[in-house]
Amino acid sequence: MAVRGVVFDMDDTLCLERDYVKSGFRAVAHHVRDVADAGEVFRAMWAMFKEGVRGDTFNRLVGRFPEVGQAFGVPALVGVYRNHTPTIAFLPGMGGLLTTLRSRNIKIGVLSDGPLSSQQAKAIALGVYQIADAVMLTDSLGREFWKPSPEGFRRLEAELGLGSDALVYVGDNVEKDFIAPNRLGWATIRLRVEEQLRCGMEPADEAASPAHEVRSVEELSALFDAMING
C-alpha cells in the first residue's frame, strides 16, 4: 500500500500514560496540601499505581487519609485529576517523526478514547491540534463510540479525505485498538515499548491483532518509509 495518512492513538502511543498519571497525582496531592502532606499523598497514590491499582485509587486514598475524604470527597478528587493541566511530552523521537511525516505531505490524525476533559487537556499539552490535520476524541461522540467502535475511524476517513487503503492506525492496546481499523481495511501497527501499561499483553485473536509490530519509534519510522514508498 502507498500510505497517505497516519492516525495515532494518544495514550501510550504519542505519549506515555504513566506520565499523565503521575502528573495527575501530583495535581491531586497539591490540591489537598492544606489538609494532608502532599508528598505523602503523592507517594501513596504512586505506590498504588505501581502495584497495579486501577479505577479505585481515590477511594483507597481517602481510606488511608480520612481528612482528605472529609475535606474534598472522591468526586472532587476525580475532577481535579481529569481537569488538571498535564505535564507530559511526546515519546522520544515522536515529535521528529511527526514533523517528518508532515514534510512528506502525509496527513496526520489522532483518534483516542477516554474522558473528554482529560483527552482534550492531553491534546493541548502535546500540541496535537497544531500538528494533526484531524483529531477525533471519541468521548465527544459518546461512550458507546469508544474503540472498538468503527465510527471514529469512519469520521476520520471523511475528514482526512482518504480511503481505507491509504490509511494506517498506530496504537498500543491489543484489547481494542486494532479491531475496527482491521475491519475497515486500514493498515495497523502496534508500537510496543517497555514503559507502556499494556506492553506485556497479547491479542486475544486475529481480529484484534495488528498487521505490524515495532519496538521503537525508530523502527516505526523505518516501517513508514517502506509503506510510504511502497
N, C-alpha and C positions, 0 to 999 in steps of 0.2 A: 504494500500500500504506500501511497505518497501522502504523508501527513501534512495537513494544512492547519490543523488546530489541535491544541493540547489543553485538556481540562484537568485541573489538580484538585484533589481533596485538600483540606486545610490542616486539620489536626493530625499530627504525626506524619505529615507529608510535606507541607510547606514549612511547618514549624513543629517543635516537639510539644506534645500535650503536657508532659510533665513540667515544662517551663511555665505554661499557663497556670497549671495547678499551683505551683509554687508561688507565682505572682498573686494569685487569688488568696491563698492562705496568708500571705504577708499583708494583704489589704484587710482581711478579716482581723488578723492579730492587731493591726494598727487601730482598727475601728473600736476594739474593745479595751484599749490600753488603759482607760480610766478605771476599769473595774477588775482587771487581771493583768498579770505581767505578760506583755506582748511577746517576749521571747519564749516564755514557757508555752504560751498558747500556740505559737507557730510550730515549735518543736513537737508538740503533741500531735498536731494535725499532720505534719510531715512524716512523723513516725508511723502514724496510721496508714498513710498513703503507701509508704514503703512496705508495710505489712500486707498490702493488698486490699485495704478497706476502701470500698466504693459505695456511694449512694447514701450512706447514713453517717458521714463524718461529723456533721454538725450536731446530730443527735447525740453521738458519743461525746463530742466536745462539751456540750452543756451538762452531760452526766459527770464529767470529770471536773468541770468548772461551773458549779451551780450558779455562781454570781453572774456569769455571762448569760446564762439562760434567763435569770431573773431580770436582768437589765435590758436584754435585747430579744431573746427568743429565736428559735431556729429559722422561721421565715425571713426575719430581718437579716440574719447572717447569710442565708442563701442569696438574698438580694444584693448584699454587699459584694459577695463573690462574683455573681453573674454580671454585675454592672460596673465593676472596677475597671480602671484603665490599665490594661495588662502591660507588663514589661516582658516582651517576647521578641524573638528575631527569627529570620529565616534559618533553616538548616545551613551549615557551612557549604558554600558553593551554590546554593539555590538561587540567591539573588542574581549572581552572574549568569546562571543558566537561563533565567527568565529574560534577562537583558539580551542574551544571545538569540533566544527564540524570537524576540521582537525584531531584532536586527535582520532576521531571516524571513520576515513577513509571515511568521506563524502566529495565528490568532491564539490568544490565551484566555482561558476561562477558569473559574473556580466554582466548585459545587461542594457544599459542606452541610452536614446535619448539625443539630444542637440547638439549645435555646437561642432565640433570635438575638437577644441583647448581648449575650456572650459572643456569638459569632460575629456580630457587627463590630464589637469592640476589638476582636482579634483582627478582623479585616482592616480596620482603620489603623491599628498599631503597626501592622505589617506593610501598610501602603498598598494593599491589594487593589483598591479602587483606582489607583493611579496606574497600576501595572496591567491589570486584566481588561480585556475587551468586554467581558460579561461576567457577572457574579450572580450565582444562584445560591442563596441561603434557604434551604428547603423549608425551614420553620416558618418562613414568610408565607408559604402556601398552606401550612397546617401540618400537624404532627404525622398525619397519615401519609404525607408525601415525602417523609424522610426515606433514605435508602432502606430497602431495595426498590422502592417505587421508581418507575422509569420516568415519571412526569418531569422532574427537574432536568433530566438529560434531554428529553424531547424539547423542552423550552430553550435549553442552551443551543441545541441544533438550530432552532429557528433564529435565535438572537445572533449567533455567530454566522449564520447563513451558510452552513456546511452540512454535507451529508454524512451519514454514519461511517462511510468508507474513508473519510478524510480525518476522522477524529480519534483521539487517544485519551483515555482516562487513566490518571496516575493516582493510586491510593495505597492504603496500608492494611485496611481491615478486611480480612478474608471472610468475615461473617456476613458482610453486606455490601462492600464497595463495588464488587465486580459483577454482581448478578444482573443488574439492569443493563449496563453498557455491553456486556457479553451478548445479552438477548437482542439488543438493538443493532449489533454488528460493529460496534466500536472495537478498536484495539484496546487492550487493557494491560497495565503494568503495575506490578507491586513493587514499591520501594520498601525494602526491608533492612532496617538498621537496628543495631543493638539497643538504642535508647528508647525505642518505641514501646508503648504499653503492650502491644499485641505481637511483638516480634516473634515469639515462640509459637504462635498459633498457626495451625494448618487448616486449609479449606476443607469443608465437610464433604464436598462433592465437586464434580466437574463444572456445574453451573456457577459455583462460587469461586472457581479458580481463575486467576489471571492468566493471560496468554504469555506474559513475560514476567520475570522477576529479576530485580537488580539489587545489589547490596550496598550501593553508594550513589551519591549524586553524580560522581564521575562516570560510573557505569551507566547511569540513566542518560547522561549527556551523550555518551558514545552510542547508545541504542537509538536515541533521537537522530543522531547523524545518519545512521543506517536507514531509519524509517523515512526521514525527510528526503533523502537522496534516492530512496527506492521507488 
